[in-house]
Amino acid sequence: MSAAKTPDRRGPVPVVVVAGYLGSGKTTLLNHLLRSAGRTGTRLGVLVNDFGKVNIDALLVSAQADGTVSLGNGCMCCTVDADGLANALTSLVRPSAGIDAIVIEASGIAEPKALIRMVTSVADARLRYGGLVYVVDAAHVEEVRGTHPELDSHVAIADLVLVNKVDLIPDESRRVVEELVAQLNATAPRVATRNAAIDPALLFDVVQRDVAQARSGQMAFDELLLDDAGHADHEHLHAEYESVSFSSDRPMDPRRLARFLERPPNGCFRIKGIVHFDVPRHRQRFVVHGVGGFVRVMRESWEGRRPATELVAIGRGLDEAAVRAELEAAVARPEDAADENGILGILRHLTD
Protein backbone atom coordinates (compact mmCIF):
# COMPACT_ATOMS: atom_id res chain seq x y z
CA MET A 1 0.00 0.00 0.00
CA SER A 2 1.36 3.39 -0.89
CA ALA A 3 1.56 6.12 1.74
CA ALA A 4 -1.74 7.90 2.17
CA LYS A 5 -1.56 11.64 1.60
CA THR A 6 -3.27 13.87 4.12
CA PRO A 7 -4.21 17.50 3.51
CA ASP A 8 -2.21 20.14 5.36
CA ARG A 9 -4.57 20.48 8.31
CA ARG A 10 -3.30 21.43 11.72
CA GLY A 11 -4.17 19.14 14.64
CA PRO A 12 -2.47 17.57 17.65
CA VAL A 13 1.06 16.58 16.70
CA PRO A 14 1.88 12.90 17.33
CA VAL A 15 5.00 12.20 19.40
CA VAL A 16 6.52 8.86 18.39
CA VAL A 17 9.11 7.31 20.71
CA VAL A 18 11.74 5.14 19.02
CA ALA A 19 13.69 2.83 21.32
CA GLY A 20 16.01 -0.14 21.09
CA TYR A 21 19.49 -1.13 22.18
CA LEU A 22 22.60 0.39 20.65
CA GLY A 23 23.14 -0.84 17.12
CA SER A 24 19.57 -2.02 16.59
CA GLY A 25 18.88 0.53 13.85
CA LYS A 26 17.18 3.48 15.56
CA THR A 27 19.28 6.10 13.81
CA THR A 28 18.89 4.29 10.50
CA LEU A 29 15.11 4.40 10.98
CA LEU A 30 15.22 8.09 11.76
CA ASN A 31 17.34 8.81 8.69
CA HIS A 32 14.84 6.90 6.57
CA LEU A 33 11.91 8.86 8.02
CA LEU A 34 13.67 12.17 7.45
CA ARG A 35 14.54 11.27 3.86
CA SER A 36 10.95 10.23 3.19
CA ALA A 37 9.64 13.41 4.80
CA GLY A 38 11.98 15.47 2.68
CA ARG A 39 10.47 14.03 -0.48
CA THR A 40 6.86 14.85 0.45
CA GLY A 41 7.22 18.11 2.35
CA THR A 42 6.19 16.53 5.66
CA ARG A 43 7.89 18.42 8.49
CA LEU A 44 9.36 16.27 11.26
CA GLY A 45 10.62 17.56 14.56
CA VAL A 46 13.30 15.36 16.12
CA LEU A 47 14.58 14.97 19.65
CA VAL A 48 17.86 13.10 19.61
CA ASN A 49 20.21 12.10 22.39
CA ASP A 50 22.90 9.57 23.14
CA PHE A 51 24.81 8.42 26.18
CA GLY A 52 27.81 10.57 27.05
CA LYS A 53 28.80 14.14 26.44
CA VAL A 54 29.32 13.69 22.72
CA ASN A 55 25.98 13.54 20.97
CA ILE A 56 26.95 10.79 18.54
CA ASP A 57 23.42 10.09 17.31
CA ALA A 58 22.84 13.77 16.64
CA LEU A 59 26.03 13.89 14.58
CA LEU A 60 24.91 10.89 12.54
CA VAL A 61 21.48 12.38 11.95
CA SER A 62 22.56 16.05 11.66
CA ALA A 63 21.86 18.63 14.32
CA GLN A 64 20.69 21.01 11.58
CA ALA A 65 17.82 18.93 10.22
CA ASP A 66 14.42 20.56 10.05
CA GLY A 67 12.98 20.98 13.53
CA THR A 68 15.74 18.95 15.21
CA VAL A 69 16.48 19.68 18.86
CA SER A 70 19.36 17.86 20.48
CA LEU A 71 18.96 16.95 24.16
CA GLY A 72 22.53 15.85 24.78
CA ASN A 73 24.71 15.07 27.79
CA GLY A 74 23.26 11.72 28.73
CA CYS A 75 20.31 9.37 28.47
CA MET A 76 16.98 11.12 28.15
CA CYS A 77 15.41 9.25 31.02
CA CYS A 78 18.27 10.00 33.36
CA THR A 79 19.22 13.57 32.63
CA VAL A 80 16.14 15.25 31.12
CA ASP A 81 13.22 15.60 33.50
CA ALA A 82 9.60 15.94 32.48
CA ASP A 83 9.82 19.74 32.53
CA GLY A 84 12.82 19.72 30.20
CA LEU A 85 11.12 17.39 27.76
CA ALA A 86 7.93 19.44 27.85
CA ASN A 87 9.86 22.58 26.97
CA ALA A 88 11.57 20.85 24.05
CA LEU A 89 8.31 19.45 22.72
CA THR A 90 6.57 22.78 23.15
CA SER A 91 9.28 24.50 21.14
CA LEU A 92 8.68 22.08 18.28
CA VAL A 93 4.92 22.66 18.11
CA ARG A 94 5.10 26.44 18.03
CA PRO A 95 2.97 27.62 15.07
CA SER A 96 5.93 29.05 13.17
CA ALA A 97 7.60 25.62 13.01
CA GLY A 98 4.67 23.96 11.25
CA ILE A 99 5.70 20.53 12.51
CA ASP A 100 3.53 17.56 11.46
CA ALA A 101 5.05 14.85 13.67
CA ILE A 102 7.75 14.52 16.32
CA VAL A 103 10.09 11.57 16.72
CA ILE A 104 12.09 11.04 19.90
CA GLU A 105 15.08 8.82 19.33
CA ALA A 106 16.24 7.53 22.71
CA SER A 107 19.70 6.13 23.22
CA GLY A 108 19.97 2.36 23.50
CA ILE A 109 20.04 2.40 27.29
CA ALA A 110 16.92 4.51 27.76
CA GLU A 111 13.99 3.06 29.69
CA PRO A 112 10.98 3.03 27.33
CA LYS A 113 8.35 2.98 30.08
CA ALA A 114 9.82 6.14 31.60
CA LEU A 115 9.86 7.81 28.19
CA ILE A 116 6.19 7.01 27.68
CA ARG A 117 5.33 8.48 31.08
CA MET A 118 7.27 11.64 30.29
CA VAL A 119 5.56 12.13 26.93
CA THR A 120 2.04 11.40 28.15
CA SER A 121 2.48 13.71 31.14
CA VAL A 122 3.14 16.77 28.96
CA ALA A 123 0.12 19.03 29.41
CA ASP A 124 -0.10 20.57 25.95
CA ALA A 125 -3.25 20.09 23.87
CA ARG A 126 -1.18 20.54 20.70
CA LEU A 127 0.57 17.22 21.36
CA ARG A 128 -0.55 13.61 21.54
CA TYR A 129 1.27 10.37 22.21
CA GLY A 130 2.14 8.65 18.95
CA GLY A 131 3.29 5.26 20.21
CA LEU A 132 6.43 3.34 21.18
CA VAL A 133 8.30 1.86 18.23
CA TYR A 134 10.83 -0.69 19.43
CA VAL A 135 13.65 -1.76 17.11
CA VAL A 136 15.04 -5.29 17.56
CA ASP A 137 18.33 -6.38 16.01
CA ALA A 138 17.33 -9.75 14.55
CA ALA A 139 20.94 -10.70 13.91
CA HIS A 140 22.00 -10.31 17.55
CA VAL A 141 18.81 -10.58 19.58
CA GLU A 142 19.98 -13.51 21.72
CA GLU A 143 23.26 -11.79 22.52
CA VAL A 144 21.42 -8.63 23.57
CA ARG A 145 18.96 -10.63 25.68
CA GLY A 146 21.92 -12.25 27.43
CA THR A 147 23.49 -8.94 28.41
CA HIS A 148 20.25 -6.97 28.72
CA PRO A 149 17.45 -9.30 29.87
CA GLU A 150 15.16 -6.29 30.26
CA LEU A 151 14.79 -6.30 26.47
CA ASP A 152 11.89 -8.74 26.94
CA SER A 153 9.93 -6.26 29.06
CA HIS A 154 10.68 -3.47 26.58
CA VAL A 155 9.27 -5.45 23.67
CA ALA A 156 6.24 -6.36 25.79
CA ILE A 157 5.11 -2.72 26.10
CA ALA A 158 5.85 -1.69 22.50
CA ASP A 159 3.06 -0.48 20.24
CA LEU A 160 5.01 -1.52 17.14
CA VAL A 161 8.02 -3.82 16.87
CA LEU A 162 10.50 -3.57 14.01
CA VAL A 163 12.39 -6.84 13.54
CA ASN A 164 15.35 -5.23 11.81
CA LYS A 165 18.32 -6.63 9.86
CA VAL A 166 16.38 -9.69 8.67
CA ASP A 167 18.50 -9.65 5.52
CA LEU A 168 21.52 -10.69 7.62
CA ILE A 169 20.05 -13.96 8.90
CA PRO A 170 18.64 -17.15 7.32
CA ASP A 171 14.88 -17.52 6.91
CA GLU A 172 14.67 -20.08 9.70
CA SER A 173 16.43 -17.75 12.13
CA ARG A 174 14.08 -14.98 11.11
CA ARG A 175 11.08 -17.15 11.92
CA VAL A 176 12.56 -17.93 15.34
CA VAL A 177 13.04 -14.22 16.10
CA GLU A 178 9.53 -13.33 14.94
CA GLU A 179 8.06 -16.12 17.07
CA LEU A 180 10.00 -14.82 20.07
CA VAL A 181 8.66 -11.30 19.53
CA ALA A 182 5.13 -12.68 19.17
CA GLN A 183 5.49 -14.52 22.49
CA LEU A 184 6.70 -11.35 24.22
CA ASN A 185 4.01 -9.15 22.69
CA ALA A 186 1.08 -10.89 21.06
CA THR A 187 -0.91 -7.76 20.17
CA ALA A 188 1.55 -5.25 18.70
CA PRO A 189 2.11 -5.32 14.94
CA ARG A 190 5.46 -6.77 13.92
CA VAL A 191 7.29 -5.57 10.83
CA ALA A 192 10.36 -7.31 9.43
CA THR A 193 12.76 -4.76 7.92
CA ARG A 194 16.17 -4.30 6.43
CA ASN A 195 17.83 -0.95 7.00
CA ALA A 196 14.84 -0.17 9.27
CA ALA A 197 12.91 1.04 6.22
CA ILE A 198 9.16 1.23 6.76
CA ASP A 199 6.37 3.24 5.20
CA PRO A 200 6.16 6.46 7.29
CA ALA A 201 2.36 6.39 6.92
CA LEU A 202 2.32 3.50 9.37
CA LEU A 203 3.59 5.87 12.07
CA PHE A 204 1.94 9.18 11.22
CA ASP A 205 -0.08 10.94 8.53
CA VAL A 206 2.07 11.93 5.57
CA VAL A 207 1.42 15.54 4.62
CA GLN A 208 1.88 16.44 0.96
CA ARG A 209 3.33 19.90 0.38
CA ASP A 210 5.36 21.61 -2.27
CA VAL A 211 8.83 20.31 -1.41
CA ALA A 212 10.66 23.44 -2.54
CA GLN A 213 8.44 25.57 -0.30
CA ALA A 214 8.84 23.20 2.64
CA ARG A 215 12.63 23.46 2.32
CA SER A 216 12.68 27.23 1.90
CA GLY A 217 15.59 28.72 3.80
CA GLN A 218 16.96 25.31 4.76
CA MET A 219 19.38 22.79 3.38
CA ALA A 220 17.67 19.82 1.77
CA PHE A 221 17.33 16.75 3.96
CA ASP A 222 19.31 14.74 1.44
CA GLU A 223 22.20 17.19 1.79
CA LEU A 224 22.08 17.14 5.57
CA LEU A 225 21.82 13.41 6.11
CA LEU A 226 24.53 10.90 5.46
CA ASP A 227 23.65 9.82 1.95
CA ASP A 228 24.12 6.10 2.25
CA ALA A 229 24.05 4.76 -1.31
CA GLY A 230 23.02 1.33 -0.10
CA HIS A 231 19.99 2.77 1.64
CA ALA A 232 19.04 4.85 -1.37
CA ASP A 233 18.92 1.74 -3.52
CA HIS A 234 16.54 -0.04 -1.18
CA GLU A 235 14.27 2.64 0.23
CA HIS A 236 11.60 1.86 -2.33
CA LEU A 237 11.48 -1.62 -0.81
CA HIS A 238 10.30 -0.34 2.57
CA ALA A 239 7.93 -2.47 4.59
CA GLU A 240 4.36 -1.39 3.93
CA TYR A 241 1.32 -1.18 6.15
CA GLU A 242 -2.30 -2.27 6.05
CA SER A 243 -5.42 -0.26 6.78
CA VAL A 244 -9.05 -1.10 7.39
CA SER A 245 -11.63 1.62 6.79
CA PHE A 246 -15.06 1.74 8.39
CA SER A 247 -17.93 4.13 7.80
CA SER A 248 -21.45 4.34 9.14
CA ASP A 249 -24.33 6.80 8.80
CA ARG A 250 -25.74 5.41 12.03
CA PRO A 251 -24.44 6.75 15.35
CA MET A 252 -21.97 4.73 17.39
CA ASP A 253 -22.36 3.42 20.91
CA PRO A 254 -19.79 5.32 23.01
CA ARG A 255 -19.18 2.54 25.53
CA ARG A 256 -18.40 -0.13 22.93
CA LEU A 257 -16.37 2.25 20.78
CA ALA A 258 -14.31 3.31 23.80
CA ARG A 259 -13.57 -0.35 24.42
CA PHE A 260 -12.39 -0.73 20.81
CA LEU A 261 -10.13 2.31 21.06
CA GLU A 262 -8.67 1.32 24.42
CA ARG A 263 -8.17 -2.32 23.45
CA PRO A 264 -7.26 -2.19 19.76
CA PRO A 265 -7.29 -5.39 17.72
CA ASN A 266 -4.13 -7.43 17.24
CA GLY A 267 -1.80 -5.94 14.66
CA CYS A 268 -3.26 -2.43 15.00
CA PHE A 269 -0.76 0.38 15.60
CA ARG A 270 -3.04 3.39 15.37
CA ILE A 271 -6.69 4.34 14.88
CA LYS A 272 -7.97 7.67 13.64
CA GLY A 273 -11.17 9.23 12.40
CA ILE A 274 -14.36 11.09 13.20
CA VAL A 275 -17.29 9.71 15.19
CA HIS A 276 -20.98 10.52 15.50
CA PHE A 277 -22.82 9.84 18.77
CA ASP A 278 -26.56 10.37 19.16
CA VAL A 279 -26.29 11.26 22.84
CA PRO A 280 -28.01 14.35 24.30
CA ARG A 281 -25.51 17.25 24.67
CA HIS A 282 -22.87 15.18 22.88
CA ARG A 283 -23.94 15.21 19.24
CA GLN A 284 -20.87 17.15 18.12
CA ARG A 285 -18.20 15.86 15.77
CA PHE A 286 -15.72 13.78 17.77
CA VAL A 287 -12.20 13.46 16.35
CA VAL A 288 -10.39 10.42 17.76
CA HIS A 289 -6.80 9.20 17.71
CA GLY A 290 -5.68 6.00 19.39
CA VAL A 291 -2.27 4.32 19.69
CA GLY A 292 -1.75 1.22 21.77
CA GLY A 293 -4.69 2.00 24.05
CA PHE A 294 -3.71 5.66 24.52
CA VAL A 295 -6.71 7.62 23.25
CA ARG A 296 -7.04 11.31 22.40
CA VAL A 297 -10.47 12.82 21.67
CA MET A 298 -11.38 16.30 20.47
CA ARG A 299 -14.83 17.75 19.98
CA GLU A 300 -15.84 20.23 17.30
CA SER A 301 -18.81 21.40 15.26
CA TRP A 302 -20.09 19.51 12.23
CA GLU A 303 -20.27 22.90 10.49
CA GLY A 304 -23.26 21.94 8.38
CA ARG A 305 -21.91 18.54 7.35
CA ARG A 306 -24.04 15.44 7.70
CA PRO A 307 -23.07 13.54 10.88
CA ALA A 308 -21.38 10.21 10.11
CA THR A 309 -18.58 8.00 11.40
CA GLU A 310 -15.36 7.47 9.43
CA LEU A 311 -12.63 5.41 11.10
CA VAL A 312 -9.37 3.88 9.89
CA ALA A 313 -7.31 1.22 11.69
CA ILE A 314 -3.67 1.12 10.56
CA GLY A 315 -1.15 -1.61 11.29
CA ARG A 316 0.37 -4.85 10.09
CA GLY A 317 -1.23 -8.29 10.18
CA LEU A 318 -4.72 -6.89 10.70
CA ASP A 319 -7.68 -9.25 10.45
CA GLU A 320 -9.92 -7.06 8.29
CA ALA A 321 -13.05 -9.11 8.91
CA ALA A 322 -12.50 -9.07 12.67
CA VAL A 323 -11.88 -5.31 12.74
CA ARG A 324 -15.02 -4.60 10.73
CA ALA A 325 -17.09 -6.99 12.85
CA GLU A 326 -15.97 -5.28 16.06
CA LEU A 327 -16.80 -1.85 14.69
CA GLU A 328 -20.15 -3.02 13.36
CA ALA A 329 -20.89 -4.30 16.85
CA ALA A 330 -20.11 -0.81 18.18
CA VAL A 331 -22.91 0.77 16.13
CA ALA A 332 -25.61 2.01 18.47
CA ARG A 333 -28.75 -0.05 19.03
CA PRO A 334 -32.12 1.25 20.32
CA GLU A 335 -31.55 -0.22 23.77
CA ASP A 336 -28.27 1.72 24.13
CA ALA A 337 -30.24 4.93 24.70
CA ALA A 338 -30.84 3.80 28.28
CA ASP A 339 -27.08 3.79 28.98
CA GLU A 340 -26.72 7.33 30.30
CA ASN A 341 -23.14 6.85 31.45
CA GLY A 342 -21.77 5.18 28.32
CA ILE A 343 -20.46 8.48 26.96
CA LEU A 344 -18.12 8.82 29.95
CA GLY A 345 -15.77 6.27 28.37
CA ILE A 346 -15.22 8.77 25.54
CA LEU A 347 -15.32 11.98 27.57
CA ARG A 348 -12.49 10.86 29.84
CA HIS A 349 -10.19 11.09 26.83
CA LEU A 350 -11.46 14.54 25.84
CA THR A 351 -8.86 17.30 25.62
CA ASP A 352 -10.97 20.38 24.92
N, C-alpha and C positions, 0 to 999 in steps of 0.2 A: 504494500500500500504506500502510495506516495504521501509526503507530508501535507497535511491539510493546511490551507492558507486561511488565516483569520484576519478580518478587517482591523485596521488600526484603531482600536477602541480601548480607552483607558479603563482599567479595573484593578482589583487587588493584584499585586505582583507576587507570583509564586516564588518561594524560596526553597530551592532544591539543595539538599545536603548530600555531598558525595564523600563516601568514606571507604576505607580499605587499607590494608597494610602496605608499607612501603614497597614499591615495585609492582603493585597489582595492576596499575594502569590508570590511576585517577587523573594524573596530569595529561595523559594521552587522551582520555575521554574529554577533558576540558578543552584541549586544543581542537579536537574534532567538533565540539559544540560551537566554539568560537569561529572556526572556519565556516561551518554551515550557516551560522548567524550572519557572517559577513557576506555571504552570497545572497541572502534574502532581504537584508536590511533589518532583521530582528536585532534588538539592542539588549545585550546581556550585561548585567553587572556581576562582577566576580570578587569574592572574598577569598584570598589565598593566604595560606601560611604553612610553615614547615618548622620542624624542630630545630632549635639552635638560633643563633643570632643572624646567620646568613640565610636569607629567604630564598632557598634553592628553588623551590617550586615556582615562586614568583618570577625568578630569572628565566626558568624554562618556559613559562607561559608568556611573559612580558608584563612588566609593571605598568606599561603605557597603554595596554589594551583598553578598549572602550568601556568605561564604567568600572575599571578594576581598582579595588582598594586592597592594599596589602596590609594584613594584620600580622606583622612579623614578631620576632623575638620569642618564639616558643609555641607550644601546642595551644590551639584555640581554647580547648577546655580548661587548660591550666592557667593561662596567663591573660585571657580576655574574659572579663566577667559579663554578666547579662547587660549591664549598662553600656559597656564598651561595644558589644555586638549591636545593641539597639541603635547606638549612634551611627555605626557604620552602615547598617541597613537603611536607616532613615536618610542618610546622605545619598544613598543610591536611588531612592524613590522620590527625591525632590522633582517637581514638575519639569524643571529645565533639563534633567538628565534623560527623560523619556524612556526609562528602562522598562523592558517587557518581562524579563525574568531575571532572577538572581541565582547564582550557583555558588555555594560555599564548598570549597575544596579543603577538607581537613587533612592534616598530616596523618601518616599511617599509624600513629600511636594515639590519635584522638579517640575519645569515648563517645560513640554515636548517640547513646541514650542521653548523655549530657548535652550534646549539640541540639538534639530535638527539643529538649526542655528549654534551652536558651532561645531557640527560634520561636517556639510557640508561646513563650512568655512575653515576647515583644508586643507592647500595647500600641499598635499602629494599624488603623483600619485599612491603610494602603497596602498592607502586606498580608500574605497568607502562607501557611506551611505548604511546601510543594513536594514533600516526601523524602525519604532516605533511600538513596541509591548506593548499594554496597557492591564494590568491585572485588571479585575473587580471582586470584591468580590460579587458573586451572592447572598450570604446569608445576606449581610448587605448593598446592594447597595442603598436602599432608605435612610438609616441612613446616609451614607456617602454623598449622594446628599444633604441632609438637612444641614449638617455642612460644606460641601465643594461643593457648587453649580457649581464651575468651572469644576467639573468632567465631565459635559456634553460637554464642549468645548474640554477637553482632549480626550475624546472618539471620537469626531468628526474629529480630525486630525490623528487618529491612522491608521497605515497601516495594522494592525492585532489586533483583540480584543480577548483576552482570557476571556471567561465567566467562572470563576473559582469557585470551591466549589459547583458545581451543585449537588453533592451527599448529601449535607446538607439541601436541600430544596425539597418540593414536585414538581412533574412534572408540575403542573399548574403554580407554582411560577417561575419555570425555563422558561416556555414559555413567561411569562410576562417580565422577565428580558431580554430575547433574543429579544423580540419585541421592548423593550425600546432601546437596543443597535442598532437595525436595524433602528429605527427612527433617532437616533443621527448620525449614520454613515451607509448609505445605500450601500456603495461600498466596504468597507473593509471586508475581510473574518472574520467570527466569529467562534470560536472554543470553545465548551463547554468542560471543563476539571474538573477533580478532582485531587488534589495535583499538579495542574499546569503542568501535564505531557503531552507533545506533542511530535510528531516526530521531532527531530532536523532538518531533511531534509526539513521541511517546512521553516525554517529560513535561513539555509545556506547549502552549499554542504558538505556532510559527506565524509571525507577523510579516506580511509582504509589503515592503516599501521600496521606493526608488533607492537602489544601492548607493548611487553617487551622492544623493542627498543625505542618506544615513551616515555616510563617511565624511561629510563636509567638515573641513577643519581638522581631520584626523588622518593618521596613516592608515592604510588599508590593513585589515586583519592579516591578510596573507603576507604583508611585508613585516608585520610585527612578530608573527609567530614563527617558530622554527619550521621552515618549509621542508618537511620530511617527504622526500620523493616517493618513498615506499607507501606512506599513508595516502598521498595524493592519488596513487594508482588504484587504491582499494576503497576509497571513501564512497564510491557509488555502490559498493557491495555491503553497505551498512545494514545491520539487522533491523527489520521493519517491525511494525506494530499491527495490532488488530483493533477494530472498533466495532461496537454494536450500538446502533441508533434505535431510539424508541420515541414514539410520538403518540399523543392521545388528546382528543378533544374533550374527553371527560376529565373531571377533576380527580386528583390523586388523594389517597388517604394519607394524612401526615404521619400517623404512627407507623404504618407499614413502610412508607418511603424512608422515614428516619432510620428504620432498622436496616434497610438496604444500603443507605449511605454509610452507616456506622459499621456495618459488617459486609463489606463489598464481596462479590463473588470471587472465587479462586481465579488467579490470573489477571485480576483487575488492578491497574496501578492508579488510575484516576477516573473520576466521574465529574461531568460538568453539564450544565444546562439550565433551563428555566422550567418552573413548575407552577401549576395552577391548583389552588385549593379552594373548594367551595365551603369555606368556614366563615361564619359571621365575624366581621372586623379584620379578617385575614384573607381577603380576596385579591390582594395585590399580586404583582408579578414577583415571584421568588427566584432569585438567581443562586444556584448552588454549585459548590466546588467540594469535592471530596477526594482525599488521598489517604489510603491506608487507615480509614476509620476517622481521620481528622476531617471535620466538616466545617465549611464556612458558608454562611447564608446571608444574602443581602435582599432587601425588599425595596421595590420601586414601582412606579405607576406603569400600567399597561399602555398608557398614552394613546388610547383609541384603538389599539390592536385587539384582535379577538383572543381571549384567554385560551391557552393551550399549553400542554407540556411537551418539551423537547429535551431529551436527555441522551448523552453519549457516554458509554463506558469504554475506556481505552486501556489496553494491556497486551498481554501475550499469553496464548493458550486459553483464551476465553471460550467458554461453552455458550455459543450464541443462543441456542434454544433455551438453556437454563436461565440466562440473563433476561431474555424476553419474558419468560414465564414468570420470573420473580417480579418484574415490573408490571406485568399484566395483573398479577395478584395484588399489586399495590394501588390499582385503580379503585377509587371510592365506590362503595356499595350503599344502597339506601340505609341499611342498618348502622352504617358508620356515623350518621348524623347524631346519634345519641352519645358518641364518644366526645364529650366536651373538652377533655384534657389531652386528646391525641395530638393537637397542634403544638403542645409544649415540647415534644421531641424535636420539632423543627426550630421553635423559637429559642431554644437554649443555645443554638449555634448562630443566632442572629448577631450581626455586628453593627447594625445601624442604631 
